[in-house]
Amino acid sequence: MRTWADNDPKARLMTRKREAIINAALAAFLDEGYGGSSVNRIAAGAGVSITTLYRHFESKDDLFVAVIQEACGSSTQTTDPEWLDLPPLEGLTEAGCELLEHILSEQQLALFRVVARDAQRFPELGRRYRQDILDNRVLLFRRHLDRWPAALRSQVRDLDRAAHVFSALVQAEIVDTALFGGPVPGPAAIRDHAQKAAQDLLSLAEAGRL
């Protein structure tokens, strides 16, 4: 797609059209699910042509991922999170809080339910959700682990596995409970849970089990 300078009126118009498409797609996915929604109806709801929609998004999968990212502002993050350089316990705790606040937002929970409902019919949907949302977080976790003090870092044999273990520890119970209609924890409970996950990962590292 052709690009324009930020101060060009055409660029502002394209930004508004992209936002309109994402907002229309969000409404469609939440109301009709992934399988039931139509890119033609999404384009009509956004007030754009189907050609314009495909100028912004190559496929319905790409549009869905953009909707998920936009729901919590993750598409606009261009800088590294501050927790990357924090000490192990503090960094992991902040990383866990950030992940949980992202996943447990009202829109993210609703969109994840769409993924869970339609992933069997559309396997690519689940793969793209994991790749573009969860796996990107795991990569950040890995980068943090790689910056641990040398003595602790040397206790971890497989950084990739350790990052995935931390992601699982952070999401354990608390996310499933919210997904299936249980209470969504507040900030204090989220921080307590993230800190416990961080402590558990550090215990596993110190015991040489990662």
C-alpha positions as CSV (number, residue, x, y, z in Angstrom):
1,M,0.0,0.0,0.0
2,R,1.3,3.4,-0.9
3,T,2.3,5.6,2.1
4,W,2.2,9.4,2.6
5,A,4.0,11.8,5.0
6,D,2.2,12.1,8.3
7,N,1.2,15.7,7.6
8,D,-0.3,14.8,4.3
9,P,-4.1,15.1,4.2
10,K,-4.2,11.7,2.4
11,A,-2.4,10.1,5.3
12,R,-4.9,11.4,7.8
13,L,-7.7,10.1,5.6
14,M,-6.2,6.7,5.3
15,T,-5.7,6.6,9.1
16,R,-9.4,7.4,9.6
17,K,-10.5,4.7,7.2
18,R,-8.3,2.1,8.9
19,E,-9.8,3.1,12.3
20,A,-13.3,2.8,10.9
21,I,-12.6,-0.6,9.4
22,I,-11.2,-1.9,12.7
23,N,-14.1,-0.5,14.7
24,A,-16.6,-2.1,12.3
25,A,-14.7,-5.4,12.4
26,L,-14.7,-5.4,16.2
27,A,-18.4,-5.0,16.3
28,A,-18.9,-7.7,13.6
29,F,-16.6,-10.2,15.3
30,L,-18.2,-9.8,18.7
31,D,-21.7,-9.9,17.3
32,E,-21.4,-12.6,14.7
33,G,-18.1,-14.5,15.6
34,Y,-15.3,-14.9,13.1
35,G,-17.0,-17.4,10.9
36,G,-20.3,-15.5,10.7
37,S,-18.8,-12.2,9.9
38,S,-18.3,-11.0,6.4
39,V,-15.6,-8.7,5.1
40,N,-18.2,-7.2,2.7
41,R,-20.5,-6.3,5.7
42,I,-17.5,-5.0,7.6
43,A,-16.5,-2.7,4.7
44,A,-20.1,-1.5,4.5
45,G,-20.2,-0.9,8.2
46,A,-17.0,1.1,8.0
47,G,-18.3,3.1,5.0
48,V,-15.5,2.0,2.7
49,S,-15.3,-0.1,-0.4
50,I,-14.1,-3.7,-0.2
51,T,-11.1,-2.6,-2.3
52,T,-10.2,-0.1,0.4
53,L,-10.5,-2.7,3.1
54,Y,-8.0,-5.0,1.3
55,R,-5.6,-2.1,0.8
56,H,-5.3,-2.0,4.6
57,F,-5.6,-5.7,5.4
58,E,-4.5,-8.6,3.2
59,S,-7.0,-11.0,4.7
60,K,-9.7,-11.5,7.3
61,D,-7.1,-13.1,9.5
62,D,-4.9,-10.0,9.3
63,L,-8.0,-7.9,10.2
64,F,-8.8,-10.0,13.2
65,V,-5.3,-9.8,14.5
66,A,-5.3,-6.0,14.1
67,V,-8.6,-5.8,16.0
68,I,-7.1,-7.8,18.9
69,Q,-4.0,-5.7,19.0
70,E,-6.0,-2.4,18.8
71,A,-8.3,-3.5,21.7
72,C,-5.4,-3.1,24.1
73,G,-3.2,-0.7,22.2
74,S,-0.5,-3.3,21.6
75,S,-0.2,-2.3,17.9
76,T,1.1,1.1,18.9
77,Q,3.9,-0.1,21.2
78,T,7.2,0.8,19.4
79,T,9.5,0.9,22.4
80,D,10.8,-1.9,24.7
81,P,8.9,-2.1,28.0
82,E,10.8,-0.7,31.0
83,W,10.7,-4.0,32.9
84,L,13.1,-5.6,30.5
85,D,16.0,-4.2,32.5
86,L,14.6,-4.6,36.0
87,P,16.0,-7.2,38.4
88,P,14.5,-10.7,38.0
89,L,11.7,-10.6,40.5
90,E,10.6,-7.1,39.8
91,G,10.9,-7.5,36.0
92,L,9.0,-10.8,35.9
93,T,6.3,-9.3,38.2
94,E,5.8,-6.3,35.9
95,A,5.9,-8.5,32.8
96,G,3.2,-10.7,34.3
97,C,1.0,-7.8,35.3
98,E,1.3,-6.4,31.8
99,L,0.3,-9.7,30.2
100,L,-2.7,-10.2,32.5
101,E,-4.0,-6.7,32.2
102,H,-3.9,-7.2,28.4
103,I,-5.6,-10.6,28.4
104,L,-8.2,-9.8,31.1
105,S,-9.5,-6.6,29.5
106,E,-13.2,-6.9,28.6
107,Q,-12.6,-6.7,24.8
108,Q,-9.7,-9.2,24.9
109,L,-11.7,-11.7,26.8
110,A,-14.6,-11.3,24.4
111,L,-12.2,-11.7,21.4
112,F,-10.5,-14.7,22.9
113,R,-13.9,-16.4,23.3
114,V,-14.4,-15.8,19.5
115,V,-11.0,-17.5,18.9
116,A,-12.0,-20.4,21.2
117,R,-15.4,-20.8,19.5
118,D,-14.2,-20.6,15.9
119,A,-10.6,-22.0,16.0
120,Q,-11.8,-25.6,15.2
121,R,-13.4,-24.4,12.0
122,F,-10.6,-22.0,11.2
123,P,-7.3,-23.4,12.6
124,E,-5.4,-20.5,11.1
125,L,-7.3,-18.2,13.4
126,G,-5.9,-19.8,16.6
127,R,-2.4,-20.0,15.1
128,R,-2.4,-16.3,14.2
129,Y,-3.8,-15.3,17.7
130,R,-1.0,-17.3,19.4
131,Q,1.7,-16.1,17.0
132,D,0.8,-12.4,17.0
133,I,-0.4,-11.9,20.5
134,L,0.9,-14.6,22.9
135,D,4.2,-15.6,21.2
136,N,5.3,-11.9,21.0
137,R,4.9,-11.7,24.8
138,V,6.9,-14.9,25.3
139,L,9.7,-13.4,23.1
140,L,9.8,-10.4,25.5
141,F,10.0,-12.7,28.5
142,R,12.9,-14.5,26.9
143,R,14.8,-11.2,26.3
144,H,14.3,-10.4,30.0
145,L,15.6,-13.8,31.1
146,D,18.7,-13.3,28.9
147,R,19.5,-10.1,30.9
148,W,19.5,-11.8,34.3
149,P,22.7,-11.7,36.4
150,A,25.2,-14.2,35.1
151,A,25.0,-16.6,38.2
152,L,21.2,-16.9,37.9
153,R,21.2,-16.9,34.1
154,S,23.7,-19.9,34.0
155,Q,21.1,-22.0,35.9
156,V,18.7,-21.8,33.0
157,R,19.5,-24.4,30.3
158,D,16.7,-23.5,27.9
159,L,15.6,-19.8,27.8
160,D,12.7,-20.5,25.3
161,R,11.2,-23.2,27.6
162,A,11.7,-20.9,30.7
163,A,9.8,-18.1,28.9
164,H,6.9,-20.4,28.0
165,V,6.8,-21.8,31.5
166,F,6.5,-18.3,32.9
167,S,3.7,-17.5,30.5
168,A,1.9,-20.6,31.6
169,L,2.4,-19.8,35.3
170,V,1.1,-16.2,34.8
171,Q,-2.1,-17.4,33.1
172,A,-2.8,-20.5,35.2
173,E,-6.3,-20.5,36.7
174,I,-6.8,-16.8,36.7
175,V,-7.4,-16.5,32.9
176,D,-9.5,-19.7,32.6
177,T,-11.7,-18.5,35.5
178,A,-12.4,-15.1,33.7
179,L,-12.9,-16.8,30.3
180,F,-15.6,-19.0,31.7
181,G,-17.6,-16.3,33.3
182,G,-15.9,-16.1,36.7
183,P,-14.8,-12.8,38.3
184,V,-12.1,-10.7,36.7
185,P,-9.5,-9.9,39.3
186,G,-8.6,-6.3,40.2
187,P,-5.2,-4.7,40.0
188,A,-4.1,-5.9,43.5
189,A,-5.0,-9.5,42.8
190,I,-3.4,-9.4,39.4
191,R,-0.1,-8.1,40.9
192,D,-0.2,-10.8,43.7
193,H,-0.7,-13.5,41.1
194,A,2.0,-12.2,38.8
195,Q,4.5,-11.9,41.7
196,K,3.7,-15.5,42.8
197,A,4.3,-16.7,39.2
198,A,7.6,-14.7,39.2
199,Q,8.7,-16.3,42.5
200,D,7.8,-19.8,41.2
201,L,9.9,-19.3,38.1
202,L,12.8,-18.1,40.1
203,S,12.6,-21.1,42.4
204,L,12.6,-23.4,39.3
205,A,15.6,-21.6,37.9
206,E,17.6,-21.7,41.2
207,A,16.8,-25.4,41.5
208,G,18.2,-26.0,37.9
209,R,14.9,-27.2,36.6
210,L,14.7,-24.9,33.6
